[in-house]
């Protein structure tokens, strides 16, 4: 039976970077590495939204991106 083995996680923060000439939104992002595997959603959101306040761009969202190895 195959299993997933946690490798690493990244927290990504997304910002509104304005609009293009044809009206499409420009989305900018910043990545924060070395996120622990068992962080709670509330803790991660609070940390990333606090970091987002350091940016000149308006905060629009965040996500956690995990990488895992598939082991046999």
C-alpha positions in Angstrom: 0.0 0.0 0.0 1.4 3.4 -1.0 1.7 6.2 1.6 2.4 9.9 1.5 5.5 11.2 3.3 5.5 14.9 4.1 8.4 16.7 2.5 7.9 20.5 2.9 5.3 23.2 2.9 5.2 26.8 1.6 2.8 29.6 2.7 1.8 31.8 -0.3 0.4 35.3 0.2 -1.5 36.9 -2.7 -1.8 40.7 -3.3 -3.8 42.9 -5.6 -1.1 44.5 -7.9 -3.6 46.7 -9.8 -5.0 46.2 -13.3 -3.6 45.8 -16.8 -4.5 48.2 -19.6 -7.3 45.8 -20.7 -8.8 45.6 -17.1 -7.4 42.3 -16.0 -6.3 42.0 -12.3 -2.5 41.7 -11.7 -2.0 39.2 -8.9 1.4 39.4 -7.0 2.6 36.8 -4.6 5.2 36.2 -1.9 6.2 32.7 -0.6 7.3 31.8 2.9 9.2 28.5 3.1 9.6 26.0 6.0 6.0 25.9 7.1 5.5 23.0 9.6 3.3 20.1 8.6 0.9 20.3 11.5 0.2 24.0 11.6 -3.5 24.8 12.2 -5.4 26.7 9.5 -6.1 29.6 11.9 -2.5 29.9 13.0 -1.2 29.9 9.4 -3.8 32.4 8.2 -3.1 34.8 11.1 0.7 34.6 10.5 0.4 35.1 6.8 -2.1 37.9 7.0 0.2 39.7 9.6 3.1 39.4 7.2 0.9 40.7 4.4 0.5 43.9 6.3 4.2 44.7 5.6 3.4 45.0 1.9 2.4 48.1 0.0 -0.1 46.0 -2.0 -3.6 45.0 -0.6 -3.9 41.5 0.7 -6.3 39.2 -1.2 -5.6 35.7 0.2 -3.3 33.0 1.2 -2.7 29.3 0.7 -0.5 26.4 1.9 1.2 24.4 -0.7 2.5 21.0 0.5 4.9 18.6 -1.2 5.0 14.9 -0.3 6.7 11.8 -1.6 4.7 8.8 -2.5 6.3 5.8 -0.9 5.5 2.2 -1.7 
